[in-house]
């Protein structure tokens, strides 16, 4: 808001100054033009303010300039912005966390040299996420920008509104409820591998390799799972990749350069103005938002006309929210949009990275397959007893791999907060409006927290043994594993996400042998709501022998 006020105040000040100079002293003799004089003064004021804001203040006067900073020389006007854009903020902040001596906070400069503080140490994270969590909120520009797709639900709400929403939604995510969803997780997982097998026109056999792109299949599967578990609806995304819901989300999560430009402009200009700019992306986002809200509204109306007849343990998220009486229909739509988008895209990213790592590690893949096949039915033939949470929990290697995937490749690389008032972090003064970056990608790969092999994929670090009693979830600090955050703003659906990932990966490994289509492939991480390979993950799969 201060940027907009500064812009308009410059215009008014220019007109006033020109008027005073012209009337009192006749300074402007160039045609005595009020318009030209105002324009010249406006340029002088704008340039002066730009030099002050982009060079003088951040380099010499900022109260944050004493914090440790990266050795990389920032651009004169754009700070470290281009570095972030090229390599991705997660990678850059992970590198800095491991190379810049710090006490848990690193300062860097974003576009136009705006101050940013990356919080990477346990003590600082504890204050931002738990002890002073309501001193820091998501930036208003970000909330307004992505609310068209995520809705103003639990993910974007703040303060008392957030507390109320979380209180009434928590029963749907209690583990006693989530564990009853494991049979559905497994059913959808087997449907996924069966659909991949059936998509080959030559009837896949043990000697035939098939090329597929993993993330698209993963997104379709997780969309079906959140549809069933979240709303009691079958979206049929696995069977029909061109259904309107799948197609809408594919368009949303492939923003391109125009989407990135609009995202940056959203921090500089009012959202109403950004949405009026003549970009095709704006029109697509408007149509997508209208479709999603209409789609969610139709589900609410359908559920309201069909009273639930199952037990309490069978209630889906939407039914729990409706029964609470705490949400209007528009509130329910916002919650649905939140869980639809965030719930399926993050899980799809995790499965994509899991397939990538196992394709690189054939021995790990083989070991996991042996564990899976010893306890679970053949996922292609779909024979055997119902798969429950108890069955999945008997597979420690599956658990270790999933936890390590979520550590090394957290689906949300960075999340943003802004100080809503003057406050402190670990005794250090933080002025109001300071932007705080919370980077799970950096914290989860911090060598001070995870050891010298922090950048390596090592599922054994989660195996609790007499030799390694500090492994698994008995970590030295709660804040070294930041994938689901912590405190009042932690991910409400982490048990759901973990169970879903375990079932999907177990079915995939039980059904397919997987290798990278290009053995030398090195993924470039695409920014956006989730961190995933920029051009997708292309692998070759073939069925493994039944046992």
FIMAR-241983 format. One record per residue (C-alpha): residue number from 1; residue in one letter; x, y, z. Coordinates in steps of 0.2 Angstrom, whole numbers, always signed. Layout:
BEGIN
{NUM, "a", {X, Y, Z}}
...
END
This chain:
BEGIN
{1, "x", {+0, +0, +0}}
{2, "x", {+14, +12, +4}}
{3, "x", {+21, +10, -14}}
{4, "x", {+4, +15, -21}}
{5, "x", {+2, +30, -9}}
{6, "x", {+20, +36, -13}}
{7, "x", {+16, +35, -32}}
{8, "x", {+1, +46, -31}}
{9, "x", {+8, +58, -18}}
{10, "x", {+23, +61, -30}}
{11, "x", {+10, +66, -43}}
{12, "x", {+1, +78, -32}}
{13, "x", {+17, +85, -25}}
{14, "x", {+23, +88, -43}}
{15, "x", {+8, +97, -48}}
{16, "x", {+8, +108, -32}}
{17, "x", {+26, +112, -34}}
{18, "x", {+24, +117, -52}}
{19, "x", {+10, +128, -48}}
{20, "x", {+19, +137, -33}}
{21, "x", {+35, +139, -44}}
{22, "x", {+25, +146, -59}}
{23, "x", {+14, +158, -49}}
{24, "x", {+27, +164, -36}}
{25, "x", {+43, +165, -47}}
{26, "x", {+40, +161, -65}}
{27, "x", {+53, +148, -65}}
{28, "x", {+46, +138, -79}}
{29, "x", {+47, +147, -95}}
{30, "x", {+46, +133, -107}}
{31, "x", {+29, +138, -114}}
{32, "x", {+23, +141, -96}}
{33, "x", {+16, +124, -98}}
{34, "x", {+9, +118, -81}}
{35, "x", {+8, +100, -88}}
{36, "x", {+26, +100, -94}}
{37, "x", {+32, +107, -78}}
{38, "x", {+23, +95, -67}}
{39, "x", {+30, +81, -78}}
{40, "x", {+48, +87, -75}}
{41, "x", {+46, +89, -57}}
{42, "x", {+37, +72, -56}}
{43, "x", {+52, +64, -64}}
{44, "x", {+64, +72, -52}}
{45, "x", {+55, +67, -37}}
{46, "x", {+53, +49, -44}}
{47, "x", {+71, +47, -48}}
{48, "x", {+76, +54, -31}}
{49, "x", {+64, +42, -22}}
{50, "x", {+70, +28, -32}}
{51, "x", {+89, +31, -28}}
{52, "x", {+84, +33, -10}}
{53, "x", {+74, +17, -9}}
{54, "x", {+84, +6, -20}}
{55, "x", {+102, +12, -16}}
{56, "x", {+104, +24, -1}}
{57, "x", {+92, +16, +11}}
{58, "x", {+95, -3, +9}}
{59, "x", {+114, -1, +8}}
{60, "x", {+118, +12, +21}}
{61, "x", {+103, +15, +32}}
{62, "x", {+92, -1, +33}}
{63, "x", {+90, -6, +51}}
{64, "x", {+93, -24, +45}}
{65, "x", {+109, -21, +37}}
{66, "x", {+119, -29, +52}}
{67, "x", {+112, -46, +48}}
{68, "x", {+124, -59, +40}}
{69, "x", {+123, -57, +21}}
{70, "x", {+128, -68, +6}}
{71, "x", {+145, -66, -2}}
{72, "x", {+137, -65, -19}}
{73, "x", {+137, -47, -25}}
{74, "x", {+120, -41, -28}}
{75, "x", {+114, -32, -43}}
{76, "x", {+114, -13, -42}}
{77, "x", {+95, -11, -43}}
{78, "x", {+88, -29, -42}}
{79, "x", {+98, -36, -28}}
{80, "x", {+98, -55, -28}}
{81, "x", {+82, -56, -38}}
{82, "x", {+89, -64, -54}}
{83, "x", {+99, -77, -45}}
{84, "x", {+83, -82, -36}}
{85, "x", {+74, -83, -53}}
{86, "x", {+87, -93, -62}}
{87, "x", {+91, -106, -48}}
{88, "x", {+75, -105, -38}}
{89, "x", {+74, -98, -21}}
{90, "x", {+74, -115, -12}}
{91, "x", {+91, -119, -20}}
{92, "x", {+99, -102, -17}}
{93, "x", {+93, -101, +1}}
{94, "x", {+99, -119, +5}}
{95, "x", {+116, -114, -2}}
{96, "x", {+117, -98, +8}}
{97, "x", {+111, -108, +24}}
{98, "x", {+127, -119, +22}}
{99, "x", {+139, -106, +17}}
{100, "x", {+135, -90, +26}}
{101, "x", {+140, -89, +44}}
{102, "x", {+124, -85, +53}}
{103, "x", {+114, -86, +69}}
{104, "x", {+99, -92, +61}}
{105, "x", {+94, -76, +51}}
{106, "x", {+101, -71, +34}}
{107, "x", {+98, -55, +25}}
{108, "x", {+97, -53, +6}}
{109, "x", {+90, -40, -6}}
{110, "x", {+76, -44, -18}}
{111, "x", {+70, -34, -33}}
{112, "x", {+73, -16, -31}}
{113, "x", {+84, -20, -17}}
{114, "x", {+69, -23, -5}}
{115, "x", {+75, -31, +12}}
{116, "x", {+72, -49, +15}}
{117, "x", {+76, -60, +30}}
{118, "x", {+78, -79, +28}}
{119, "x", {+75, -88, +44}}
{120, "x", {+85, -104, +44}}
{121, "x", {+90, -107, +63}}
{122, "x", {+79, -117, +75}}
{123, "x", {+78, -103, +88}}
{124, "x", {+73, -90, +76}}
{125, "x", {+60, -102, +68}}
{126, "x", {+53, -106, +85}}
{127, "x", {+49, -88, +87}}
{128, "x", {+42, -85, +70}}
{129, "x", {+31, -101, +69}}
{130, "x", {+26, -103, +87}}
{131, "x", {+30, -91, +101}}
{132, "x", {+26, -75, +90}}
{133, "x", {+17, -83, +75}}
{134, "x", {+3, -70, +75}}
{135, "x", {+16, -56, +74}}
{136, "x", {+20, -63, +56}}
{137, "x", {+6, -65, +43}}
{138, "x", {+6, -69, +24}}
{139, "x", {+9, -53, +14}}
{140, "x", {-8, -45, +9}}
{141, "x", {-3, -44, -9}}
{142, "x", {+1, -63, -10}}
{143, "x", {-15, -67, -1}}
{144, "x", {-25, -57, -14}}
{145, "x", {-15, -63, -28}}
{146, "x", {-17, -82, -25}}
{147, "x", {-34, -81, -17}}
{148, "x", {-43, -83, -34}}
{149, "x", {-36, -101, -35}}
{150, "x", {-34, -106, -17}}
{151, "x", {-49, -97, -10}}
{152, "x", {-48, -87, +6}}
{153, "x", {-48, -103, +16}}
{154, "x", {-37, -110, +30}}
{155, "x", {-21, -108, +20}}
{156, "x", {-23, -89, +18}}
{157, "x", {-34, -84, +33}}
{158, "x", {-25, -75, +47}}
{159, "x", {-28, -71, +66}}
{160, "x", {-45, -75, +74}}
{161, "x", {-52, -81, +58}}
{162, "x", {-38, -93, +55}}
{163, "x", {-40, -100, +73}}
{164, "x", {-59, -102, +71}}
{165, "x", {-57, -111, +54}}
{166, "x", {-43, -123, +61}}
{167, "x", {-53, -127, +76}}
{168, "x", {-68, -133, +66}}
{169, "x", {-58, -142, +53}}
{170, "x", {-47, -151, +64}}
{171, "x", {-59, -166, +68}}
{172, "x", {-58, -171, +49}}
{173, "x", {-39, -173, +50}}
{174, "x", {-37, -182, +67}}
{175, "x", {-27, -198, +64}}
{176, "x", {-41, -209, +70}}
{177, "x", {-51, -202, +55}}
{178, "x", {-37, -202, +43}}
{179, "x", {-32, -220, +46}}
{180, "x", {-49, -225, +40}}
{181, "x", {-45, -218, +23}}
{182, "x", {-30, -229, +19}}
{183, "x", {-41, -242, +10}}
{184, "x", {-47, -228, -1}}
{185, "x", {-29, -222, -3}}
{186, "x", {-24, -240, -9}}
{187, "x", {-39, -242, -21}}
{188, "x", {-34, -225, -30}}
{189, "x", {-16, -230, -30}}
{190, "x", {-20, -247, -38}}
{191, "x", {-32, -238, -50}}
{192, "x", {-17, -227, -55}}
{193, "x", {-5, -241, -59}}
{194, "x", {-19, -250, -69}}
{195, "x", {-22, -234, -79}}
{196, "x", {-4, -232, -83}}
{197, "x", {-3, -250, -89}}
{198, "x", {-19, -249, -99}}
{199, "x", {-13, -233, -107}}
{200, "x", {+0, -243, -117}}
{201, "x", {-8, -248, -134}}
{202, "x", {+4, -263, -135}}
{203, "x", {-2, -272, -119}}
{204, "x", {+13, -269, -108}}
{205, "x", {+23, -285, -104}}
{206, "x", {+38, -288, -94}}
{207, "x", {+50, -285, -109}}
{208, "x", {+42, -269, -114}}
{209, "x", {+47, -252, -108}}
{210, "x", {+35, -238, -108}}
{211, "x", {+39, -219, -108}}
{212, "x", {+28, -208, -97}}
{213, "x", {+28, -191, -88}}
{214, "x", {+26, -194, -69}}
{215, "x", {+20, -178, -63}}
{216, "x", {+4, -177, -74}}
{217, "x", {-1, -195, -68}}
{218, "x", {+3, -190, -50}}
{219, "x", {-8, -175, -51}}
{220, "x", {-22, -185, -58}}
{221, "x", {-21, -198, -44}}
{222, "x", {-20, -185, -30}}
{223, "x", {-34, -175, -37}}
{224, "x", {-45, -191, -36}}
{225, "x", {-39, -194, -18}}
{226, "x", {-43, -177, -12}}
{227, "x", {-60, -178, -21}}
{228, "x", {-64, -194, -12}}
{229, "x", {-57, -190, +5}}
{230, "x", {-60, -172, +5}}
{231, "x", {-78, -171, -2}}
{232, "x", {-84, -188, -5}}
{233, "x", {-84, -186, -24}}
{234, "x", {-76, -196, -38}}
{235, "x", {-68, -184, -50}}
{236, "x", {-63, -198, -62}}
{237, "x", {-46, -188, -65}}
{238, "x", {-36, -204, -67}}
{239, "x", {-47, -211, -80}}
{240, "x", {-51, -195, -89}}
{241, "x", {-36, -183, -91}}
{242, "x", {-46, -170, -100}}
{243, "x", {-60, -169, -88}}
{244, "x", {-63, -150, -84}}
{245, "x", {-56, -150, -67}}
{246, "x", {-40, -158, -72}}
{247, "x", {-38, -147, -87}}
{248, "x", {-41, -132, -76}}
{249, "x", {-28, -136, -64}}
{250, "x", {-15, -140, -77}}
{251, "x", {-17, -123, -84}}
{252, "x", {-16, -115, -67}}
{253, "x", {+0, -124, -62}}
{254, "x", {+9, -120, -79}}
{255, "x", {+10, -101, -77}}
{256, "x", {+25, -98, -89}}
{257, "x", {+34, -81, -90}}
{258, "x", {+18, -71, -90}}
{259, "x", {+12, -79, -74}}
{260, "x", {+29, -75, -66}}
{261, "x", {+28, -57, -72}}
{262, "x", {+11, -55, -65}}
{263, "x", {+17, -62, -49}}
{264, "x", {+31, -50, -47}}
{265, "x", {+19, -35, -52}}
{266, "x", {+7, -41, -39}}
{267, "x", {+20, -35, -25}}
{268, "x", {+22, -18, -34}}
{269, "x", {+4, -13, -40}}
{270, "x", {-13, -15, -33}}
{271, "x", {-21, -32, -37}}
{272, "x", {-36, -24, -46}}
{273, "x", {-24, -15, -58}}
{274, "x", {-13, -31, -60}}
{275, "x", {-29, -41, -65}}
{276, "x", {-34, -28, -78}}
{277, "x", {-17, -29, -87}}
{278, "x", {-19, -36, -105}}
{279, "x", {-11, -53, -102}}
{280, "x", {-19, -69, -108}}
{281, "x", {-15, -76, -92}}
{282, "x", {-26, -64, -83}}
{283, "x", {-41, -70, -93}}
{284, "x", {-37, -88, -90}}
{285, "x", {-35, -86, -72}}
{286, "x", {-52, -77, -71}}
{287, "x", {-61, -91, -81}}
{288, "x", {-52, -104, -70}}
{289, "x", {-57, -95, -54}}
{290, "x", {-76, -94, -59}}
{291, "x", {-76, -112, -64}}
{292, "x", {-69, -118, -48}}
{293, "x", {-81, -108, -37}}
{294, "x", {-95, -114, -48}}
{295, "x", {-89, -132, -47}}
{296, "x", {-87, -131, -28}}
{297, "x", {-104, -123, -26}}
{298, "x", {-112, -137, -35}}
{299, "x", {-104, -150, -24}}
{300, "x", {-110, -141, -8}}
{301, "x", {-128, -140, -15}}
{302, "x", {-127, -159, -20}}
{303, "x", {-121, -164, -2}}
{304, "x", {-134, -153, +6}}
{305, "x", {-148, -163, -3}}
{306, "x", {-141, -180, +2}}
{307, "x", {-140, -182, +21}}
{308, "x", {-125, -192, +27}}
{309, "x", {-129, -209, +32}}
{310, "x", {-112, -216, +37}}
{311, "x", {-103, -216, +53}}
{312, "x", {-93, -202, +61}}
{313, "x", {-77, -210, +55}}
{314, "x", {-83, -210, +37}}
{315, "x", {-86, -191, +37}}
{316, "x", {-76, -181, +23}}
{317, "x", {-68, -164, +26}}
{318, "x", {-83, -155, +18}}
{319, "x", {-96, -164, +28}}
{320, "x", {-86, -160, +44}}
{321, "x", {-86, -142, +39}}
{322, "x", {-104, -141, +35}}
{323, "x", {-110, -150, +51}}
{324, "x", {-100, -138, +61}}
{325, "x", {-111, -124, +57}}
{326, "x", {-96, -112, +57}}
{327, "x", {-95, -108, +38}}
{328, "x", {-106, -99, +26}}
{329, "x", {-108, -106, +8}}
{330, "x", {-95, -94, +2}}
{331, "x", {-83, -99, +16}}
{332, "x", {-86, -118, +12}}
{333, "x", {-81, -114, -6}}
{334, "x", {-65, -105, +0}}
{335, "x", {-60, -120, +10}}
{336, "x", {-64, -132, -4}}
{337, "x", {-53, -122, -16}}
{338, "x", {-39, -122, -3}}
{339, "x", {-39, -141, -1}}
{340, "x", {-42, -145, -19}}
{341, "x", {-27, -135, -25}}
{342, "x", {-15, -136, -11}}
{343, "x", {-20, -154, -6}}
{344, "x", {-17, -162, -22}}
{345, "x", {-3, -152, -30}}
{346, "x", {+9, -154, -15}}
{347, "x", {+6, -173, -14}}
{348, "x", {+9, -175, -33}}
{349, "x", {+25, -166, -31}}
{350, "x", {+31, -177, -17}}
{351, "x", {+27, -193, -27}}
{352, "x", {+36, -186, -42}}
{353, "x", {+52, -183, -32}}
{354, "x", {+50, -201, -24}}
{355, "x", {+49, -209, -42}}
{356, "x", {+64, -198, -47}}
{357, "x", {+75, -204, -33}}
{358, "x", {+71, -222, -34}}
{359, "x", {+74, -222, -53}}
{360, "x", {+91, -216, -49}}
{361, "x", {+94, -229, -35}}
{362, "x", {+89, -246, -42}}
{363, "x", {+95, -255, -27}}
{364, "x", {+84, -245, -15}}
{365, "x", {+70, -248, -28}}
{366, "x", {+73, -266, -27}}
{367, "x", {+74, -267, -8}}
{368, "x", {+58, -257, -6}}
{369, "x", {+49, -268, -19}}
{370, "x", {+53, -283, -9}}
{371, "x", {+46, -275, +7}}
{372, "x", {+30, -270, -2}}
{373, "x", {+28, -287, -10}}
{374, "x", {+30, -296, +6}}
{375, "x", {+15, -287, +14}}
{376, "x", {+4, -280, +1}}
{377, "x", {-7, -288, -13}}
{378, "x", {-1, -286, -31}}
{379, "x", {-6, -268, -36}}
{380, "x", {-10, -273, -54}}
{381, "x", {-21, -288, -51}}
{382, "x", {-28, -280, -35}}
{383, "x", {-30, -296, -26}}
{384, "x", {-29, -300, -8}}
{385, "x", {-36, -292, +8}}
{386, "x", {-40, -274, +11}}
{387, "x", {-25, -263, +14}}
{388, "x", {-26, -254, +31}}
{389, "x", {-15, -241, +40}}
{390, "x", {-9, -256, +51}}
{391, "x", {-2, -265, +35}}
{392, "x", {+7, -249, +29}}
{393, "x", {+14, -246, +46}}
{394, "x", {+23, -263, +46}}
{395, "x", {+34, -257, +32}}
{396, "x", {+48, -246, +40}}
{397, "x", {+58, -244, +24}}
{398, "x", {+43, -237, +15}}
{399, "x", {+41, -225, +29}}
{400, "x", {+60, -220, +29}}
{401, "x", {+60, -217, +10}}
{402, "x", {+44, -206, +11}}
{403, "x", {+51, -196, +26}}
{404, "x", {+68, -193, +17}}
{405, "x", {+59, -188, +1}}
{406, "x", {+49, -175, +11}}
{407, "x", {+65, -169, +19}}
{408, "x", {+75, -167, +4}}
{409, "x", {+62, -161, -8}}
{410, "x", {+48, -152, +3}}
{411, "x", {+34, -148, -9}}
{412, "x", {+34, -130, -4}}
{413, "x", {+51, -123, -5}}
{414, "x", {+48, -106, +3}}
{415, "x", {+34, -98, +12}}
{416, "x", {+33, -80, +16}}
{417, "x", {+28, -69, +31}}
{418, "x", {+28, -51, +34}}
{419, "x", {+29, -42, +51}}
{420, "x", {+13, -34, +56}}
{421, "x", {+21, -24, +69}}
{422, "x", {+38, -19, +76}}
{423, "x", {+44, -35, +85}}
{424, "x", {+60, -45, +88}}
{425, "x", {+67, -62, +83}}
{426, "x", {+80, -69, +95}}
{427, "x", {+82, -52, +103}}
{428, "x", {+85, -43, +86}}
{429, "x", {+74, -29, +81}}
{430, "x", {+62, -32, +66}}
{431, "x", {+53, -17, +60}}
{432, "x", {+35, -18, +54}}
{433, "x", {+32, -23, +36}}
{434, "x", {+49, -33, +36}}
{435, "x", {+47, -48, +24}}
{436, "x", {+52, -64, +32}}
{437, "x", {+56, -80, +21}}
{438, "x", {+54, -97, +29}}
{439, "x", {+63, -109, +18}}
{440, "x", {+59, -128, +21}}
{441, "x", {+71, -132, +7}}
{442, "x", {+85, -123, +15}}
{443, "x", {+82, -129, +33}}
{444, "x", {+79, -147, +28}}
{445, "x", {+96, -147, +19}}
{446, "x", {+106, -138, +32}}
{447, "x", {+122, -147, +37}}
{448, "x", {+122, -140, +54}}
{449, "x", {+106, -148, +58}}
{450, "x", {+107, -164, +47}}
{451, "x", {+126, -167, +46}}
{452, "x", {+138, -167, +32}}
{453, "x", {+127, -178, +21}}
{454, "x", {+112, -167, +22}}
{455, "x", {+111, -165, +3}}
{456, "x", {+112, -184, +0}}
{457, "x", {+96, -195, -1}}
{458, "x", {+99, -207, +14}}
{459, "x", {+83, -216, +20}}
{460, "x", {+93, -224, +34}}
{461, "x", {+94, -208, +43}}
{462, "x", {+76, -211, +49}}
{463, "x", {+79, -229, +55}}
{464, "x", {+79, -230, +74}}
{465, "x", {+91, -243, +80}}
{466, "x", {+102, -246, +96}}
{467, "x", {+117, -239, +86}}
{468, "x", {+107, -224, +79}}
{469, "x", {+94, -220, +93}}
{470, "x", {+93, -202, +88}}
{471, "x", {+86, -206, +71}}
{472, "x", {+68, -206, +64}}
{473, "x", {+57, -193, +73}}
{474, "x", {+68, -192, +89}}
{475, "x", {+77, -177, +81}}
{476, "x", {+89, -165, +90}}
{477, "x", {+76, -151, +87}}
{478, "x", {+58, -150, +81}}
{479, "x", {+63, -137, +68}}
{480, "x", {+76, -146, +58}}
{481, "x", {+62, -155, +48}}
{482, "x", {+51, -140, +41}}
{483, "x", {+41, -148, +27}}
{484, "x", {+24, -146, +37}}
{485, "x", {+30, -131, +46}}
{486, "x", {+26, -130, +65}}
{487, "x", {+15, -122, +77}}
{488, "x", {-3, -115, +74}}
{489, "x", {+1, -113, +56}}
{490, "x", {+7, -130, +53}}
{491, "x", {+0, -141, +39}}
{492, "x", {-17, -148, +45}}
{493, "x", {-16, -162, +33}}
{494, "x", {+1, -169, +36}}
{495, "x", {-6, -186, +42}}
{496, "x", {-17, -187, +26}}
{497, "x", {-2, -182, +15}}
{498, "x", {+10, -195, +23}}
{499, "x", {-3, -210, +21}}
{500, "x", {-7, -205, +4}}
{501, "x", {+11, -204, -2}}
{502, "x", {+15, -221, +6}}
{503, "x", {+1, -230, -3}}
{504, "x", {+5, -221, -19}}
{505, "x", {+23, -226, -19}}
{506, "x", {+20, -243, -13}}
{507, "x", {+8, -247, -27}}
{508, "x", {+20, -239, -40}}
{509, "x", {+35, -249, -34}}
{510, "x", {+25, -265, -32}}
{511, "x", {+19, -263, -50}}
{512, "x", {+33, -256, -60}}
{513, "x", {+52, -256, -62}}
{514, "x", {+57, -238, -66}}
{515, "x", {+72, -229, -74}}
{516, "x", {+75, -212, -80}}
{517, "x", {+72, -209, -99}}
{518, "x", {+88, -199, -99}}
{519, "x", {+101, -207, -87}}
{520, "x", {+110, -190, -86}}
{521, "x", {+94, -180, -82}}
{522, "x", {+97, -167, -69}}
{523, "x", {+80, -158, -64}}
{524, "x", {+78, -139, -64}}
{525, "x", {+66, -135, -50}}
{526, "x", {+51, -125, -56}}
{527, "x", {+45, -111, -44}}
{528, "x", {+27, -108, -40}}
{529, "x", {+15, -115, -27}}
{530, "x", {+25, -131, -27}}
{531, "x", {+43, -136, -31}}
{532, "x", {+44, -149, -45}}
{533, "x", {+55, -153, -60}}
{534, "x", {+52, -138, -73}}
{535, "x", {+49, -149, -88}}
{536, "x", {+41, -164, -79}}
{537, "x", {+49, -180, -75}}
{538, "x", {+50, -192, -90}}
{539, "x", {+54, -210, -85}}
{540, "x", {+52, -228, -93}}
{541, "x", {+42, -241, -83}}
{542, "x", {+39, -259, -86}}
{543, "x", {+29, -272, -75}}
{544, "x", {+38, -282, -63}}
{545, "x", {+34, -301, -61}}
{546, "x", {+19, -305, -49}}
{547, "x", {+23, -315, -34}}
END
